[in-house]
Amino acid sequence: MPRCDTGCAPRDGAWGQGQGQVSSAAAAGGPYPKRVKVVEVGPRDGLQNEKNLVPTPVKINLINMLSETGLQVIEATSFVSPKWVPQVAAGAKEVSIFGAASELFTQKNINCSIEESLERFEEVMRAAKEASIPVRGYVSCVLGCPYEGKISAAKVAEVSKKMYSMGCYEISLGDTIGVGTPGSMREMLAAVMKEVPVGALAVHCHDTYGQALANILVALQMGVSVVDASVAGLGGCPYAQGASGNVATEDLVYMLNGLGIHTGVDLQKLMDTGTFICNALNRKTNSKVSQASCRL
C-alpha cells in the first residue's frame, strides 16, 4: 500500500520521543509530545470501504487537496501483490503491510494464519528493499476482534515485535472495530512498548464507541507521536458489522491544536477538503468539528 509523503516528517527521536525502553514516565502518562505526525488514511482506508466505486478524478482531487493542508503523509491506495512494489516505486515514498493480532481475523481477511501472513510479508519486504522503499507495518485488532473478542496485549506485542524485527520502520496499532477504551489502550501500549521502541509506534483508532480521541490522548501521554486519521471520518471495517470509520482528521487536529501540539496542518483547509469529499460521495461528515461548524 503506497503513501505520498508531502513533507520532510521528522521520525522517532527527532520529535522528542526517542526510541528505547519504556520509561516510568511514559508508562504512567508523561508530558505530551511537542509535535505529532498525522498520517492521513482517507484516500486508502476511507474510500476502500465505500459501497459505490469512487471515480479516479475524485480520488486525485482529494489527494491534491489533502496535500495542500500541510499533512506530511497521505496514504494513496492499496494493492495485494508484492509484484506491484516496483511499479509504485516511482510515485510512492513508502509501502505498508497489514497483519493482525487475531488468528480468526487473519483467516477471514487474508485466508491464512498469523504465522503464514508474516512469511508472506517477507516477500514484500525483499521487494521493497530492492526498490529502496521503507515499509510501515500495521497490526489490526489490537484492542478487540469481531470474531475472537478481546485480544491479549501479549499477542499484540508478539506480532508487533516480529513485524518490527523484519524491518518495518514503524508499527501502526489499529483498533479496527473501535471497541477500545483508555484503559485497554494503556494496557496494550505498555506491553508493546516493552518489545518495540515508542518512537517506532503509531496508533490507528476507529470511533465506533466514541472512544477514539480518548484513546489517542492516552497514547500521546505514553509517548506516541504518530497518529492515523481519516478526513471526514471516512472508513470502517468490512469484516466487522457496525464498525464506524477512523477518527476524523479534523477532530484530531482540533484536539491537538487545543493541547498546543504542533502538526503543521491547516484546519480550515482540512475542513474544506472534508466538505469536498462528502459532497462527492453524497454523504454526511463524521467529523464533530465540521458538524459543529454547520458544514454538512
Backbone torsions as a table, in degrees:
resi	resn	phi	psi	omega
1	MET	NA	111.7	-176.6
2	PRO	-80.5	155.8	177.3
3	ARG	-132.8	155.6	176.8
4	CYS	-106.5	117.9	178.1
5	ASP	-90.9	114.5	-174.1
6	THR	-97.7	10.5	178.3
7	GLY	-170.7	176.7	178.7
8	CYS	-89.5	91.1	-176.2
9	ALA	-83.1	121.1	176.2
10	PRO	-61.9	141.9	-178.7
11	ARG	-117.8	155.7	172.1
12	ASP	50.3	-122.7	-173.8
13	GLY	-64.1	-16.5	-178.5
14	ALA	-63.6	-17.4	179.5
15	TRP	-104.5	19.6	176.5
16	GLY	81.5	7.8	177.1
17	GLN	-123.5	78.3	-172.8
18	GLY	-68.6	160.6	177.4
19	GLN	-77.8	155.2	178.4
20	GLY	147.8	-165.1	-178.3
21	GLN	-72.5	161.5	-179.2
22	VAL	-72.1	124.0	177.5
23	SER	-83.8	157.4	179.3
24	SER	-63.4	-33.0	179.5
25	ALA	-66.1	-41.9	179.5
26	ALA	-65.8	-44.3	-178.4
27	ALA	-63.4	-32.9	-178.0
28	ALA	-88.5	-13.9	-178.3
29	GLY	103.6	81.1	-175.6
30	GLY	-86.9	-163.1	-179.4
31	PRO	-67.0	155.3	-179.5
32	TYR	-72.1	152.7	173.5
33	PRO	-65.9	152.1	179.7
34	LYS	-75.3	-29.4	-179.8
35	ARG	-131.4	147.6	175.0
36	VAL	-130.2	131.7	173.8
37	LYS	-88.3	119.1	178.0
38	VAL	-94.3	121.8	177.7
39	VAL	-99.1	111.9	-178.1
40	GLU	-82.7	117.0	-176.7
41	VAL	-108.7	4.9	-176.5
42	GLY	-55.0	-50.9	-177.7
43	PRO	-61.8	-25.4	-179.6
44	ARG	-100.4	-69.4	-175.3
45	ASP	-69.4	-32.5	-179.1
46	GLY	-74.3	-54.9	-173.9
47	LEU	-71.7	-26.1	-177.7
48	GLN	-69.6	-12.5	179.2
49	ASN	-98.1	0.2	177.2
50	GLU	-71.5	138.9	-178.2
51	LYS	-67.5	-37.7	-178.9
52	ASN	-97.3	150.1	179.1
53	LEU	-64.3	129.1	179.7
54	VAL	-91.2	121.6	-178.2
55	PRO	-57.4	143.0	-178.9
56	THR	-56.3	-43.2	179.1
57	PRO	-58.4	-33.9	178.2
58	VAL	-67.0	-43.4	178.6
59	LYS	-60.9	-43.9	-178.9
60	ILE	-63.9	-44.6	178.6
61	ASN	-61.9	-39.8	179.3
62	LEU	-61.2	-48.1	-179.2
63	ILE	-64.2	-40.9	178.9
64	ASN	-62.7	-42.8	180.0
65	MET	-66.7	-40.3	177.9
66	LEU	-62.8	-36.7	-178.9
67	SER	-67.0	-18.2	179.4
68	GLU	-89.8	-3.7	-176.4
69	THR	-87.1	-14.0	-175.4
70	GLY	102.9	-2.7	176.2
71	LEU	-60.5	134.6	-176.4
72	GLN	-86.6	-27.4	-178.6
73	VAL	-136.1	130.5	178.5
74	ILE	-130.5	119.9	175.6
75	GLU	-76.6	126.5	-171.1
76	ALA	-94.7	-45.7	-174.3
77	THR	-161.9	-175.5	-179.5
78	SER	-139.7	156.2	175.2
79	PHE	-149.6	165.0	-171.6
80	VAL	-111.4	-13.3	-176.0
81	SER	-113.3	137.3	176.5
82	PRO	-63.8	-15.6	178.4
83	LYS	-63.6	-20.9	-178.7
84	TRP	-82.9	-12.4	-176.7
85	VAL	-56.0	-49.9	179.4
86	PRO	-61.5	-33.9	-177.8
87	GLN	-67.0	-31.5	-178.2
88	VAL	-94.2	-2.3	-175.9
89	ALA	-59.3	-33.3	-176.2
90	ALA	-70.3	-29.4	-175.5
91	GLY	-109.3	-16.2	-176.9
92	ALA	-106.9	146.0	178.3
93	LYS	-91.6	-18.4	176.2
94	GLU	-165.0	166.2	176.8
95	VAL	-128.1	167.6	-179.1
96	SER	-130.9	153.9	173.2
97	ILE	-119.1	147.2	-172.8
98	PHE	-119.3	111.6	175.9
99	GLY	-113.9	-171.9	179.4
100	ALA	-153.6	157.4	178.2
101	ALA	-94.7	5.4	-179.2
102	SER	-116.8	127.4	179.0
103	GLU	-65.0	-45.6	-177.2
104	LEU	-67.2	-39.8	178.0
105	PHE	-63.1	-41.5	179.4
106	THR	-62.1	-42.3	178.1
107	GLN	-62.5	-44.2	-179.0
108	LYS	-69.5	-36.0	-172.7
109	ASN	-82.1	-49.2	-176.5
110	ILE	-127.9	13.3	169.8
111	ASN	60.3	43.8	175.7
112	CYS	-160.5	173.1	178.1
113	SER	-81.5	169.9	176.7
114	ILE	-59.6	-45.6	-177.9
115	GLU	-63.0	-41.7	178.0
116	GLU	-64.8	-36.2	179.7
117	SER	-64.8	-38.9	178.9
118	LEU	-65.1	-35.5	177.3
119	GLU	-66.7	-38.4	178.1
120	ARG	-65.7	-36.0	-178.4
121	PHE	-63.8	-26.6	-179.5
122	GLU	-58.8	-36.8	179.7
123	GLU	-66.4	-40.3	177.1
124	VAL	-64.7	-42.4	-179.5
125	MET	-61.1	-41.3	179.0
126	ARG	-65.2	-44.8	-179.8
127	ALA	-63.6	-41.0	179.6
128	ALA	-66.7	-39.4	179.5
129	LYS	-63.8	-41.8	178.7
130	GLU	-63.4	-31.7	179.9
131	ALA	-92.2	3.3	-179.8
132	SER	58.4	41.6	178.4
133	ILE	-111.4	124.3	176.2
134	PRO	-67.6	152.9	-176.3
135	VAL	-121.0	131.7	174.7
136	ARG	-102.6	140.4	179.6
137	GLY	-108.5	138.6	175.5
138	TYR	-111.4	137.5	171.3
139	VAL	-118.6	113.3	-178.8
140	SER	-86.8	163.4	175.0
141	CYS	59.1	40.4	-176.6
142	VAL	-76.0	-18.9	-179.3
143	LEU	-121.5	4.5	178.7
144	GLY	162.9	153.8	-176.9
145	CYS	-130.3	140.8	179.2
146	PRO	-66.8	-14.7	-177.8
147	TYR	-110.3	-36.9	-176.4
148	GLU	-102.6	-12.5	-176.5
149	GLY	80.1	-135.6	-177.8
150	LYS	-66.2	137.6	178.0
151	ILE	-108.0	134.5	-178.0
152	SER	-69.6	141.0	178.3
153	ALA	-61.0	-32.8	179.9
154	ALA	-63.5	-38.0	179.2
155	LYS	-68.0	-40.2	177.4
156	VAL	-61.7	-43.1	179.7
157	ALA	-63.5	-39.7	-179.6
158	GLU	-63.2	-49.1	-179.3
159	VAL	-66.4	-40.6	179.5
160	SER	-61.4	-43.9	-179.9
161	LYS	-61.2	-43.1	-178.9
162	LYS	-64.6	-41.1	-179.7
163	MET	-69.8	-37.3	177.5
164	TYR	-67.8	-39.6	-179.1
165	SER	-67.3	-28.4	-179.9
166	MET	-80.9	-3.8	172.8
167	GLY	123.0	0.6	177.4
168	CYS	-67.5	126.8	-177.3
169	TYR	-76.4	-20.4	-178.2
170	GLU	-146.8	141.1	179.2
171	ILE	-117.1	118.6	178.3
172	SER	-96.6	121.0	-176.0
173	LEU	-95.5	113.4	-171.2
174	GLY	-104.2	122.9	169.2
175	ASP	-86.6	80.4	-167.1
176	THR	-58.6	-37.2	-177.7
177	ILE	-109.1	7.2	171.7
178	GLY	66.7	34.1	-178.7
179	VAL	-98.1	-5.2	-175.8
180	GLY	-69.1	158.5	175.0
181	THR	-127.9	166.3	177.6
182	PRO	-54.0	-34.7	179.0
183	GLY	-66.7	-47.4	-179.6
184	SER	-70.8	-31.5	175.7
185	MET	-63.5	-44.8	-179.6
186	ARG	-63.2	-43.8	-179.9
187	GLU	-62.2	-45.6	-178.5
188	MET	-65.1	-47.1	-178.7
189	LEU	-63.3	-38.4	179.2
190	ALA	-60.0	-38.0	179.6
191	ALA	-71.6	-44.5	-177.8
192	VAL	-67.1	-38.0	-177.1
193	MET	-67.9	-11.9	173.6
194	LYS	-79.7	-17.0	-176.3
195	GLU	-113.9	-27.5	-177.8
196	VAL	-129.1	133.9	179.0
197	PRO	-58.0	139.9	-177.7
198	VAL	-60.2	-30.0	178.4
199	GLY	-68.0	-10.7	179.2
200	ALA	-107.1	13.5	-177.0
201	LEU	-111.2	149.2	173.2
202	ALA	-137.5	161.2	175.2
203	VAL	-121.2	148.1	-174.9
204	HIS	-135.5	98.1	-170.9
205	CYS	-111.0	128.5	171.4
206	HIS	-91.3	155.7	-168.4
207	ASP	-111.8	32.1	-175.4
208	THR	-55.5	-44.0	-179.0
209	TYR	-104.2	16.2	177.5
210	GLY	70.6	23.5	-175.8
211	GLN	-106.4	0.4	-171.2
212	ALA	-58.4	-52.8	-177.8
213	LEU	-64.3	-37.9	177.7
214	ALA	-63.8	-41.3	178.4
215	ASN	-66.1	-39.9	178.4
216	ILE	-64.3	-39.4	179.4
217	LEU	-59.9	-41.3	176.7
218	VAL	-62.8	-43.5	179.4
219	ALA	-60.7	-41.7	178.0
220	LEU	-62.4	-42.1	179.0
221	GLN	-62.2	-28.8	-178.7
222	MET	-91.1	3.2	173.2
223	GLY	106.2	-2.6	177.9
224	VAL	-71.5	134.1	-177.5
225	SER	-128.3	19.7	175.3
226	VAL	-130.7	125.5	-176.4
227	VAL	-133.0	130.7	175.0
228	ASP	-85.4	146.5	177.4
229	ALA	-157.9	164.8	-177.0
230	SER	-131.4	127.1	-179.6
231	VAL	-55.0	134.3	-179.1
232	ALA	63.9	10.6	-179.7
233	GLY	68.7	27.7	179.4
234	LEU	-63.7	151.1	173.5
235	GLY	124.1	-167.1	-177.1
236	GLY	156.0	-165.3	177.1
237	CYS	-137.5	113.8	-177.2
238	PRO	-64.6	-15.6	-178.6
239	TYR	-99.4	3.2	-179.1
240	ALA	-133.2	103.5	-177.2
241	GLN	-62.0	130.2	178.0
242	GLY	89.6	-8.3	179.9
243	ALA	-69.3	127.4	-178.9
244	SER	-89.9	-175.5	-174.4
245	GLY	-74.4	-179.7	176.3
246	ASN	-65.6	164.6	172.4
247	VAL	-57.8	137.9	-178.5
248	ALA	-69.4	133.2	179.8
249	THR	-59.7	-37.8	178.9
250	GLU	-58.9	-43.3	-178.0
251	ASP	-69.6	-39.0	177.9
252	LEU	-62.6	-48.2	-178.9
253	VAL	-64.3	-37.9	177.2
254	TYR	-59.9	-44.9	179.3
255	MET	-65.3	-44.3	-179.8
256	LEU	-63.8	-39.3	176.0
257	ASN	-59.6	-41.6	-179.5
258	GLY	-66.2	-25.9	178.2
259	LEU	-88.4	-2.9	-178.2
260	GLY	74.1	23.0	179.9
261	ILE	-94.5	127.8	-176.6
262	HIS	-77.9	133.5	175.3
263	THR	-124.2	-23.6	-175.8
264	GLY	78.6	8.7	-176.0
265	VAL	-99.8	133.8	176.9
266	ASP	-85.8	108.9	-175.0
267	LEU	-62.7	-38.5	-179.1
268	GLN	-63.1	-45.7	178.2
269	LYS	-64.5	-34.6	178.6
270	LEU	-65.7	-43.0	178.1
271	MET	-65.3	-37.2	176.8
272	ASP	-62.7	-38.6	179.1
273	THR	-66.6	-41.3	176.8
274	GLY	-61.0	-40.2	177.4
275	THR	-62.1	-42.7	179.6
276	PHE	-59.6	-51.4	-173.8
277	ILE	-70.9	-33.1	177.8
278	CYS	-68.2	-39.0	176.0
279	ASN	-65.0	-40.2	-179.9
280	ALA	-65.3	-33.5	-177.9
281	LEU	-94.2	-4.4	-178.2
282	ASN	55.9	51.6	-179.4
283	ARG	-141.9	164.6	178.3
284	LYS	-87.5	150.4	177.7
285	THR	-74.0	150.9	173.8
286	ASN	-98.0	2.5	-179.9
287	SER	-79.7	122.0	177.5
288	LYS	-65.8	-35.6	179.5
289	VAL	-62.7	-45.8	178.7
290	SER	-67.9	-36.9	177.1
291	GLN	-63.2	-40.6	179.5
292	ALA	-67.1	-25.1	178.3
293	SER	-86.6	4.1	178.6
294	CYS	57.9	40.2	-179.3
295	ARG	-85.0	-46.2	-177.2
296	LEU	-142.1	NA	NA
